[in-house]
Amino acid sequence: MEVREEVRRIYRESVGILSVSLLGGLFAGAVLGSDAMRAAFRQYPGLLLLLPAFLATRGNVYGAFGARLSSGLHQGLIEPDLAYDERLVNAVVASFVNGIGISVLVGALSWGILQALGRESARLVELVGITFVSGVLTSVVLVFGLLLLVFGSYEFGLDPDNLIGPIVTMLGDVFGVVFLYVAVVVVGVVL
């Protein structure tokens, strides 16, 4: 394939998902700027500190998961369907463990940093509870969203590598922010 044709193909495949990602980012920003989120930041000092790390880890963990799926499809190691496949199951389990584990770590480290700096902080159990609940919820959405995206795009003749980055970023930001708020409500009721 000629270089110019390849560039056009990649652009055609990417521009739509980049536009959706842009809209998703604006929605996530609107949620962050809402009165409810501002109240949550006041109620749980330290939540604002952990937010960038929490959102960044969504992209890190699930970007790697999406790349692993895409590579497996391109190499013929994974079939583009949801039938039982040991490689696929291992990738899904590893992503859940990594995503939830790093979420808890983000909550604990945020609390520790605030303690070391002598700054006001929510209790450790609150910050870890919030990141755990939101980590579980975002993990479910991102794993199943990526499975549908990667397998669906592959079946339609699109290269999933062109779509994974923007969609992981958008899903991670949108659902990360929304589920962070959901977790604040849950933790507020439970604790």
Backbone bond lengths (Angstrom), bond angles and torsions (degrees), N, CA, C in turn:
res aa  C-N    CA-C-N  psi(-1)  N-CA   C-N-CA  omega(-1)  CA-C   N-CA-C  phi
1 M - - - 1.441 - - 1.527 108.70 -
2 E 1.302 116.03 135.48 1.454 121.36 179.07 1.534 109.67 -65.87
3 V 1.323 115.86 148.13 1.468 121.83 -177.20 1.528 110.88 -57.54
4 R 1.313 116.17 -45.71 1.471 119.99 -178.61 1.533 111.12 -60.69
5 E 1.317 117.45 -42.11 1.472 121.35 177.69 1.524 110.93 -63.71
6 E 1.320 116.18 -40.58 1.461 120.82 179.62 1.527 110.88 -63.55
7 V 1.314 116.50 -43.12 1.469 120.78 178.84 1.525 109.92 -63.03
8 R 1.314 117.74 -44.04 1.474 121.07 177.99 1.516 111.60 -61.93
9 R 1.319 117.48 -41.78 1.466 121.21 179.54 1.527 110.66 -62.45
10 I 1.324 115.60 -46.05 1.469 119.78 179.25 1.523 110.11 -62.26
11 Y 1.311 117.34 -42.69 1.460 121.19 179.31 1.526 110.60 -62.41
12 R 1.329 117.28 -46.80 1.470 120.96 179.94 1.527 110.99 -59.89
13 E 1.325 116.87 -40.78 1.453 120.18 -179.76 1.519 112.19 -71.17
14 S 1.314 117.50 -30.29 1.460 121.56 -172.75 1.523 114.77 -91.32
15 V 1.314 118.53 -31.57 1.461 120.67 -169.93 1.531 112.35 -62.25
16 G 1.303 118.19 -39.64 1.469 120.63 179.82 1.517 112.20 -63.98
17 I 1.327 115.76 -47.58 1.461 119.83 -177.82 1.523 110.91 -70.14
18 L 1.331 117.59 -31.09 1.465 120.41 175.05 1.530 110.85 -65.45
19 S 1.322 116.93 -37.25 1.470 120.88 177.37 1.522 110.80 -66.34
20 V 1.318 116.68 -43.28 1.466 120.86 177.21 1.524 109.76 -63.02
21 S 1.322 116.51 -40.78 1.462 121.09 178.95 1.528 110.97 -62.27
22 L 1.318 116.89 -40.36 1.458 121.45 177.38 1.533 110.44 -60.14
23 L 1.322 116.76 -47.04 1.466 120.40 179.15 1.526 111.25 -63.48
24 G 1.328 116.13 -39.81 1.463 119.82 177.44 1.517 111.93 -62.44
25 G 1.325 116.83 -40.73 1.460 120.89 177.86 1.518 111.87 -63.44
26 L 1.327 116.87 -39.64 1.464 120.45 177.05 1.527 110.79 -65.27
27 F 1.330 116.61 -39.68 1.471 119.98 177.34 1.524 110.45 -62.83
28 A 1.340 116.75 -45.13 1.468 120.44 179.33 1.527 110.06 -60.48
29 G 1.335 117.44 -40.10 1.457 120.76 177.05 1.518 112.31 -63.89
30 A 1.328 116.35 -38.26 1.473 120.08 177.76 1.526 110.71 -64.90
31 V 1.318 116.46 -40.27 1.467 119.81 177.74 1.524 109.49 -64.38
32 L 1.325 117.60 -44.16 1.468 121.09 178.80 1.519 112.29 -60.87
33 G 1.312 117.41 -35.13 1.455 121.43 -179.03 1.511 114.49 -84.07
34 S 1.325 116.69 -0.85 1.467 119.82 -177.15 1.528 111.24 -70.76
35 D 1.313 115.15 157.97 1.468 120.68 177.79 1.523 111.04 -60.25
36 A 1.330 116.86 -36.46 1.470 120.42 -179.04 1.523 111.35 -63.95
37 M 1.329 117.64 -41.68 1.467 119.84 179.47 1.517 111.08 -71.34
38 R 1.328 117.51 -38.21 1.461 119.02 176.93 1.524 110.79 -61.61
39 A 1.339 116.54 -38.56 1.465 120.23 176.98 1.523 110.37 -65.49
40 A 1.330 117.26 -37.86 1.473 121.21 178.97 1.527 110.58 -64.83
41 F 1.332 117.15 -39.80 1.465 120.58 178.39 1.528 110.97 -64.42
42 R 1.342 116.42 -35.94 1.473 119.54 177.25 1.525 110.99 -72.54
43 Q 1.330 116.89 -38.57 1.462 121.20 -177.49 1.525 112.04 -69.22
44 Y 1.334 116.90 -35.98 1.468 121.98 -176.92 1.526 110.03 -122.70
45 P 1.340 116.92 81.44 1.467 118.77 177.59 1.536 109.98 -57.07
46 G 1.293 115.41 134.17 1.462 121.04 -176.60 1.519 111.49 109.87
47 L 1.323 116.36 -19.08 1.458 120.60 179.88 1.531 110.78 -64.31
48 L 1.317 116.08 -39.28 1.464 119.74 178.83 1.526 111.18 -67.82
49 L 1.326 116.99 -34.63 1.459 120.98 177.67 1.529 111.40 -63.69
50 L 1.330 117.23 -42.09 1.468 119.95 -175.11 1.520 113.54 -81.85
51 L 1.336 117.72 -16.53 1.466 121.24 -175.40 1.532 114.07 -54.89
52 P 1.343 120.37 -52.43 1.472 118.57 -178.86 1.533 112.99 -61.20
53 A 1.324 116.69 -41.14 1.469 119.47 179.98 1.522 110.75 -66.50
54 F 1.319 116.51 -40.81 1.467 120.42 179.57 1.525 110.30 -61.53
55 L 1.331 116.91 -47.32 1.463 119.79 -179.29 1.529 111.86 -67.29
56 A 1.323 117.29 -38.89 1.469 120.50 179.80 1.524 111.31 -63.39
57 T 1.323 116.68 -38.06 1.465 118.68 -178.53 1.524 111.96 -70.35
58 R 1.328 117.98 -23.69 1.478 119.40 174.55 1.525 107.98 -61.12
59 G 1.323 116.61 -48.01 1.462 120.52 -179.76 1.512 112.85 -65.53
60 N 1.338 116.67 -39.51 1.468 120.12 -178.33 1.523 111.67 -65.17
61 V 1.309 116.90 -51.03 1.465 120.94 -175.82 1.524 111.02 -69.46
62 Y 1.326 116.75 -47.99 1.464 118.98 -173.17 1.522 112.90 -84.99
63 G 1.326 117.37 -20.12 1.461 119.71 170.00 1.521 110.23 -64.81
64 A 1.340 116.00 -42.00 1.472 120.49 177.32 1.528 110.25 -65.33
65 F 1.325 116.85 -39.54 1.470 120.96 178.20 1.524 110.33 -61.89
66 G 1.335 116.79 -47.27 1.463 120.35 179.41 1.518 111.90 -62.77
67 A 1.334 116.74 -40.10 1.468 120.54 178.39 1.523 110.75 -65.01
68 R 1.336 116.22 -39.19 1.468 120.72 177.95 1.525 110.67 -62.59
69 L 1.329 116.55 -42.36 1.465 120.30 177.47 1.523 111.35 -63.63
70 S 1.320 115.77 -47.14 1.458 120.29 -178.32 1.526 111.19 -62.23
71 S 1.317 116.67 -44.35 1.471 120.09 178.05 1.523 111.08 -62.28
72 G 1.325 116.24 -41.85 1.470 120.06 178.74 1.518 112.24 -61.55
73 L 1.335 116.21 -38.98 1.462 120.00 177.29 1.523 111.00 -66.93
74 H 1.328 117.26 -47.31 1.463 121.27 -178.28 1.532 111.84 -63.13
75 Q 1.326 116.57 -32.78 1.464 120.39 -179.36 1.521 113.14 -88.76
76 G 1.319 116.97 -4.70 1.461 120.67 -179.32 1.519 113.53 77.79
77 L 1.330 117.68 15.47 1.467 121.47 -179.76 1.523 112.12 -85.03
78 I 1.335 116.15 -23.11 1.467 122.08 178.30 1.521 107.22 -127.02
79 E 1.320 115.91 135.78 1.465 121.10 176.41 1.530 108.83 -85.98
80 P 1.334 117.25 146.16 1.470 120.01 -176.57 1.528 113.62 -79.60
81 D 1.309 116.92 53.16 1.460 121.52 174.98 1.525 108.55 -145.55
82 L 1.304 116.13 169.22 1.455 120.12 -175.54 1.530 112.81 -94.60
83 A 1.334 117.03 23.00 1.463 120.58 175.19 1.530 108.86 -69.39
84 Y 1.325 116.13 159.46 1.460 120.16 -178.78 1.525 110.11 -60.25
85 D 1.314 115.10 127.07 1.453 122.52 177.81 1.528 105.79 -145.32
86 E 1.312 116.66 122.54 1.465 120.42 -174.90 1.524 112.05 -59.73
87 R 1.326 117.56 -40.31 1.474 120.08 178.21 1.532 110.81 -61.72
88 L 1.315 115.68 -42.82 1.454 120.59 -179.52 1.528 110.68 -66.14
89 V 1.309 117.09 -45.01 1.468 121.21 178.42 1.522 110.50 -60.13
90 N 1.326 116.99 -44.85 1.466 120.55 178.72 1.524 111.66 -61.12
91 A 1.333 116.99 -40.93 1.468 120.52 179.30 1.527 110.95 -65.92
92 V 1.327 116.77 -40.53 1.468 120.95 179.36 1.529 110.19 -65.54
93 V 1.323 117.12 -47.48 1.473 120.82 -179.50 1.525 110.42 -62.48
94 A 1.323 117.39 -44.71 1.463 120.57 179.62 1.527 110.94 -61.11
95 S 1.318 117.44 -39.26 1.461 120.56 179.00 1.524 111.55 -66.49
96 F 1.329 116.97 -42.06 1.467 119.96 176.72 1.528 110.68 -61.29
97 V 1.314 116.97 -48.61 1.467 121.02 -178.34 1.532 110.25 -61.78
98 N 1.333 116.74 -46.99 1.470 120.37 179.47 1.533 111.75 -64.00
99 G 1.320 116.55 -46.07 1.460 120.42 -177.57 1.513 113.19 -63.41
100 I 1.321 116.86 -44.75 1.464 120.70 -179.28 1.526 110.00 -74.15
101 G 1.314 117.23 -41.58 1.466 120.63 179.75 1.510 112.56 -61.59
102 I 1.333 117.02 -44.39 1.461 119.76 -179.53 1.521 110.50 -69.39
103 S 1.323 117.91 -30.08 1.464 121.11 176.69 1.520 110.87 -62.22
104 V 1.329 116.15 -46.80 1.463 121.07 178.96 1.535 109.61 -63.08
105 L 1.311 116.32 -41.45 1.465 120.76 179.03 1.531 111.28 -62.30
106 V 1.313 117.66 -40.20 1.468 121.50 177.98 1.529 109.90 -60.61
107 G 1.332 116.96 -44.40 1.468 119.87 178.52 1.512 112.41 -62.71
108 A 1.322 117.08 -44.85 1.470 121.43 -178.54 1.529 111.04 -67.58
109 L 1.320 117.34 -43.58 1.468 120.20 179.55 1.525 111.90 -65.30
110 S 1.313 117.17 -37.96 1.467 120.00 177.82 1.518 110.34 -61.69
111 W 1.315 116.32 -45.12 1.465 120.65 177.76 1.532 110.02 -61.07
112 G 1.324 117.08 -45.60 1.460 121.62 -179.35 1.516 112.61 -62.18
113 I 1.319 117.32 -42.22 1.464 121.42 179.06 1.527 110.04 -63.29
114 L 1.320 116.75 -44.73 1.462 119.61 179.14 1.526 111.54 -63.54
115 Q 1.330 116.96 -38.42 1.463 120.42 177.56 1.525 110.29 -64.65
116 A 1.325 116.70 -44.59 1.472 120.95 -179.05 1.529 112.01 -63.54
117 L 1.327 115.94 -32.66 1.467 120.37 -179.99 1.529 112.35 -86.64
118 G 1.337 116.27 -4.31 1.460 120.20 -179.07 1.515 113.33 70.06
119 R 1.322 116.37 27.13 1.470 121.84 -178.43 1.519 110.03 -97.07
120 E 1.320 115.07 157.58 1.465 120.87 177.69 1.525 109.60 -63.72
121 S 1.325 115.68 140.75 1.457 119.93 -178.37 1.523 110.16 -149.09
122 A 1.320 114.98 148.90 1.457 119.62 168.93 1.528 107.19 -65.36
123 R 1.305 116.49 167.07 1.463 119.48 178.39 1.529 109.82 -66.86
124 L 1.326 115.38 153.52 1.467 121.26 179.15 1.519 111.12 -55.14
125 V 1.316 116.98 -45.43 1.470 120.86 -177.92 1.533 110.98 -62.98
126 E 1.326 117.05 -32.19 1.464 119.51 178.98 1.529 111.35 -71.14
127 L 1.324 116.77 -48.66 1.468 119.18 -179.62 1.520 111.82 -64.57
128 V 1.326 116.41 -42.56 1.473 119.26 178.27 1.526 110.38 -67.61
129 G 1.324 117.54 -38.80 1.464 120.60 177.49 1.514 111.99 -61.52
130 I 1.330 116.07 -43.04 1.471 120.35 179.61 1.526 110.65 -64.26
131 T 1.326 117.09 -46.34 1.470 118.96 -178.56 1.523 111.59 -70.60
132 F 1.341 117.43 -31.03 1.466 119.79 177.53 1.529 110.67 -66.68
133 V 1.327 116.70 -51.50 1.474 120.35 -178.19 1.526 110.31 -61.34
134 S 1.324 116.79 -47.93 1.467 118.84 -179.61 1.529 111.27 -67.80
135 G 1.335 117.58 -31.59 1.463 120.79 176.78 1.514 112.28 -65.92
136 V 1.319 116.75 -42.01 1.473 120.41 178.02 1.526 110.26 -63.64
137 L 1.326 116.30 -48.09 1.469 119.92 -177.62 1.527 112.11 -64.05
138 T 1.334 117.37 -44.36 1.465 118.84 179.42 1.519 111.33 -67.94
139 S 1.325 117.06 -32.48 1.473 119.68 178.46 1.519 110.80 -62.39
140 V 1.319 116.84 -43.69 1.467 120.68 179.94 1.525 109.96 -61.45
141 V 1.327 116.76 -49.49 1.466 120.61 -177.91 1.530 110.98 -63.88
142 L 1.320 117.32 -45.22 1.465 119.72 -176.43 1.522 112.53 -69.56
143 V 1.316 118.16 -40.98 1.469 119.36 179.35 1.525 110.44 -62.91
144 F 1.327 116.71 -51.03 1.461 118.53 -176.78 1.531 112.00 -73.19
145 G 1.329 117.18 -33.09 1.459 120.12 175.16 1.520 111.73 -63.61
146 L 1.334 116.22 -42.44 1.464 119.40 179.38 1.525 112.04 -69.61
147 L 1.322 117.07 -38.05 1.471 118.89 176.42 1.526 110.05 -58.20
148 L 1.323 116.71 -46.92 1.468 120.30 179.84 1.530 111.12 -64.70
149 L 1.316 117.04 -44.24 1.465 120.84 -178.76 1.526 111.63 -64.41
150 V 1.317 116.40 -50.56 1.467 119.91 -175.59 1.527 110.61 -65.55
151 F 1.330 116.96 -49.56 1.468 119.17 -179.23 1.524 111.65 -67.18
152 G 1.336 116.96 -40.74 1.466 120.39 -179.86 1.517 112.22 -64.77
153 S 1.335 116.71 -46.34 1.465 119.25 -179.40 1.521 110.61 -64.60
154 Y 1.327 117.40 -38.51 1.465 121.57 179.43 1.533 110.11 -63.80
155 E 1.323 116.24 -42.17 1.475 120.52 179.40 1.528 111.72 -65.30
156 F 1.335 117.54 -30.81 1.461 121.76 179.62 1.525 112.50 -87.76
157 G 1.335 116.80 7.09 1.454 120.51 176.56 1.519 114.92 82.48
158 L 1.323 116.72 12.60 1.462 120.75 177.15 1.522 109.16 -93.93
159 D 1.310 116.28 155.64 1.456 121.07 178.25 1.530 108.41 -89.21
160 P 1.340 118.33 112.07 1.473 120.40 -179.04 1.521 113.24 -58.05
161 D 1.323 118.36 -25.33 1.464 121.09 178.97 1.531 111.77 -60.21
162 N 1.331 117.34 -28.68 1.460 121.43 179.67 1.527 112.50 -77.84
163 L 1.328 116.91 -14.83 1.460 120.75 -173.23 1.528 113.99 -110.71
164 I 1.322 117.00 -24.22 1.470 120.98 -171.44 1.523 112.61 -60.36
165 G 1.320 118.16 -50.26 1.468 121.17 -175.75 1.517 113.09 -56.38
166 P 1.338 117.62 -57.23 1.468 118.25 -178.84 1.524 113.35 -62.71
167 I 1.335 117.79 -38.34 1.465 118.84 -176.18 1.521 111.06 -72.88
168 V 1.326 118.20 -36.96 1.466 120.39 177.14 1.520 109.82 -64.50
169 T 1.312 116.32 -43.58 1.462 120.43 179.20 1.522 110.57 -60.74
170 M 1.323 116.44 -48.33 1.457 120.63 -177.65 1.518 111.47 -65.61
171 L 1.333 117.58 -50.23 1.469 119.98 179.96 1.529 111.05 -62.09
172 G 1.328 116.61 -41.48 1.459 120.26 179.64 1.515 112.16 -62.93
173 D 1.340 117.21 -42.60 1.461 120.43 -179.92 1.526 111.44 -69.99
174 V 1.315 116.76 -50.01 1.468 120.18 -176.75 1.526 110.69 -63.20
175 F 1.325 116.20 -56.02 1.465 118.01 -176.31 1.524 111.57 -74.64
176 G 1.331 117.41 -27.87 1.456 119.55 176.26 1.519 111.30 -61.98
177 V 1.325 116.99 -46.20 1.463 121.45 -179.51 1.533 110.63 -69.32
178 V 1.322 116.62 -46.23 1.468 119.81 -179.59 1.527 110.52 -62.20
179 F 1.330 116.88 -46.72 1.464 119.45 -178.08 1.521 112.45 -73.02
180 L 1.321 117.97 -23.29 1.460 120.24 172.71 1.527 109.02 -64.12
181 Y 1.325 115.99 -41.60 1.461 119.22 177.30 1.532 110.97 -67.41
182 V 1.321 117.00 -43.26 1.472 120.58 176.65 1.528 109.76 -56.94
183 A 1.330 116.36 -42.73 1.471 120.64 -179.98 1.526 111.24 -65.19
184 V 1.326 117.33 -36.26 1.465 120.74 176.33 1.528 109.73 -60.34
185 V 1.313 116.36 -44.43 1.468 120.50 179.01 1.523 110.60 -64.24
186 V 1.327 117.16 -45.31 1.478 121.47 179.99 1.523 110.43 -61.53
187 V 1.310 116.95 -48.25 1.466 120.75 -179.08 1.535 110.32 -64.34
188 G 1.331 117.17 -37.15 1.450 120.66 177.22 1.513 112.58 -62.43
189 V 1.320 117.58 -33.84 1.468 121.93 178.76 1.531 110.68 -79.54
190 V 1.322 117.10 -43.65 1.466 121.65 -174.18 1.525 111.70 -76.09
191 L 1.319 117.11 -43.25 1.464 120.06 -176.84 1.503 109.77 -100.17
